[in-house]
Amino acid sequence: MQASLIDAIFLSEKRKGLLLLLMEGPKDIDEIKEVLDVNSSAMLPQIKKLKKLDLIAYNEGFYSLTDAAWILVKKIKPLLDTIEVFENNYEYWMSRNLSSIPEQFLDRLGELEKCKLKVPDMIYLFEPPKEFNESLTKSTSIKTLASFFHPQCPHNYAQLAKRGVSITLILTKAVFDRMKQDSEKYLRILLESEKSELFIIEEDIQLGSISITDDIFMIALFNKEMMLDHLKLISYEDQALQWGDDLIEHFKELSITVDKKSMLEEIGR
């Protein structure tokens, strides 16, 4: 029976699609055909197989998951979502260093299933994707975690601070020290902003960078050779934004808050 369940769920895209669809709630045959883009002759034999295995039930014109199927599909969906994440951007994910992403967030990687890979033109190699820049022009907040220093970032965040954008910036100690050394003018603007908060994470993370604005998520991970190749994933999906926000908050809790008054006094000497 165990092999039959595996076959029933994984060896047919129609059966798998139906089980995932019914997680949303009971559906009639017309809605099933419309969402899965199938006809009755293709779908009804698959429904019959799932009913025979007691994975779906039929009542008053609607199909639904049985209790046992709900347990199975709930466990299987994160795996399928994660597989889709890797399939959508296979070469990217297989070439990334994922060692600094905590296990609980790797377990939730399926939440990034609708991310788009952005490959920059050579003349725009050091600039964020156009979509991200457009989001910044209208966003009221931005949160960023960075473990590498980008020479343009201090200026960019200083401009956002001048606009009154709410800024959360988490940097490794090495990156913060570099910012303090090379971009004191822009750091001062950030420190003087009432809507900014800065944090230093002393843990040696080799993550790359993650940013979220009001409506967009962006991540740039180091490759396995610990090189930054400027490939980025972006998404407007709520679940990707939540994944990024949760990850930033995770590292924020591990960080030391920068005392803005003391730091202003230090760089003013």
Secondary structure, 3 states (H helix, E strand, C coil): CHHHHHHHHHCCHHHHHHHHHHCCCCECHHHHHHHHCCCHHHHHHHHHHHHHCCCEEEECCEEEECHHHHHHHHHHHHHHHHHHHHHHCHHHHHCECCCCCCHHHHCCHHHHCCCEEECCCHHHCCCCCHHHHHHHHHCCEEEEEECCCCCCHHHHHHHHHHCCCEEEEEEEHHHHHHHHHHCHHHHHHHHHCCCEEEEEECCCCCCEEEEECCCCEEEEECECCCCCCCCEEEECCHHHHHHHHHHHHHHHHCCEECCHHHHHHHHCC
